[in-house]
Amino acid sequence: MTAELVRGQNHTLPQTRLEIRVSAGTPVVAGATLGDERGTVRGVEWIAHPGSPQLPGLEVSQQAAADHRLAVDLEALPSGAHRVTVLLALPVGVGGPVRFGAVPAPFVAVTGLDGTEIASFTLTDLDAESAVSALELYRRQDVWKVRAVGQGYAGGLAAMLADQGVTEPAALAGTIQEAVTRGLARSVAPPPPRTPEGDRVRHATGSADHRPTAPPPAPEPPEPLTDPAATGPAHTAQPHPAPGPAAAGPSAAGTSAGGPINYAHPRRQHAAPPSPPPTAPPAQPGQPAQPVAGDATGWSMDERLYNQIWGMFEDLARAVAAYRSAVDFAESRMDQELDRALSDPRNRIGGAGDRAREAARAKRDELTSRAREALDRDLAQLTAEAAVVEPALPAAYAGWGNPVWHAHRIPMEIPMALRIGDLHLPERTDLRIPLLVRLPLERGIWVDSGRAASEAAALMDTDRLRRLAMETAVAHAARLLAVYPPGEFAVHVIDPAGSAAGPLAPLVEAGVLAGPPAAGPGGVASVLAHLTRRVDLVQMAVRARAADSLPPDLDTGEQLLVVNDFPHGFDDRAVTQLRYLADEGPAVGVHLLMVADREEASAYGPILDPLWRSLLRITPVADSHLADPWVGHAWTYEPLTVPPGSRVLEQVLAAVAEARRAAGR
């Protein structure tokens, strides 16, 4: 029976291997400290936090989330550790709530490895506090107990760490918050809102047993780049109030404090679709339903495909989460059975111990095998669906190798979203889910040219990596030009040292740039001044409701600024203007596409941290840097590449130039 604790109450723990589950109504940072007999933390090596999530016997989450699971093995703690204090804090600098009094009361539960609750505690009566010591596990006369603490700190994480005897608590608190914000900047955005029935709408007939299975009930983490919160038996998620659109999932919009995410497309109606999407032919008895492209809800085929793609993303996340959870459970069960069987010294020698080990391992293998069979079934169905969906995608959703690009015509209105890469998981690397961002862009994009960006980047020559990063940026600029109506999207380029002449050649030769690539301090200043003026004028016109008073020479179409090799060639004023464009530009149609190595910008110190956080980070090579806020997956991002020897990029840019000439632009 669960002990429901109140502040100050304690309860004896019946076991030493535990989980601490945290559920909050908003993303929070979860950590833990180890204390000696007096409760003093001896050093940073006794603190588990997102930047250093593992200690002997203790593991915490690496990102802010609305739900957490902390793993604790009390017998494996360092010698001298007599206390484990669970800490919660609100992330700073991400636009979310700044005090616990503005969010629902967090709930903390201590459970066994099988999920059975031992004790729980609801942290009520919090107000101005932005950090709180939730509960502590402590040892008294060789018996471990849990105590509900609920001590809040208006001074935040630094004040809480100082209270536990940590030296230089402000610096450590800054390190923790930096780790959290870096996690937000590389998080995956969730799929569109689910239907009222709680799942993707499927119009194909056939056995539902052949749809990917959901993992067992579990709390679900949130999303740093965006999306709807949901609770329930499957891993749907609470959103992270992150600063922009999504990645690893389509674009994510930043949230206001506690507000819901609005995934409404600017021209999308909100009533039920007027006609049903395509249906699959009837499935044979005992066979899975045949997949059909566009079998999700939506007003158009593009919208149906968009929703279907993100349904596939969610199905894959759930199927793999279920498999991993089942494998973890099988391992945990084997350990428990071995502990019980071998706790009697008489069973540790002779055949009884060997038989117990064989039986426990056989049961583990059986459970793992059954989980793998279920996963393989789900992956096979998703693979079949991907094989049907990929050829049916419109150009905006398609990869460069899709034949649709060879027959592409510049549209008269923008599509719902744009594909910027693919996502996959290690359980099935050939099953790729398109990564879509919503249009118009809600945040800029950062192509990371640093060699520390990933293992693949570390093995690559620096010059080759930078060229590849710029080629990636050029390809994304070309895709944006190709999906906007003629004259409604302009691309500016800043190349301070002129080092990107090769990669920029397709854009320059096609004549689709707003002007020659800007080089030198004068060129950088001119382009930044032009775009800053545009942002200022449009903002003033919007606020004054006087759009007709804008100067006649002002281009009101969407603008993209491609910056190569930042911060080379940027002085303090230029850096300030760039940050201004990153913060204020997307709302009025000015977007950034930066190619940069963050390490090279370290000389500016933390002044540029908000800039990196405001951008969606992608890499020019494959890298598993996109975090899944629902079930903790690390998705591998695969950039879109032009097939070797293909002229598709040049053909697309030629079509853009021809459409502009035909429209007189």
PyMOL commands that set and color helices and strands:
alter all, ss='L'
color gray80, all
select helices_A, chain A and resi 44-46+74-76+100-102+156-163+169-185+208-210+301-342+345-347+351-392+395-397+403-407+455-458+462-483+501-510+520-544+547-549+572-584+586-588+598-614+648-662
alter helices_A, ss='H'
color red, helices_A
select strands_A, chain A and resi 3-5+10-12+17-35+47-48+54-55+58-59+65-73+83-89+107-111+117-122+131-140+143-153+417-425+428-438+444-448+489-494+558-566+590-596+615-618+623-627+634-638
alter strands_A, ss='S'
color yellow, strands_A
deselect
rebuild
show_as cartoon
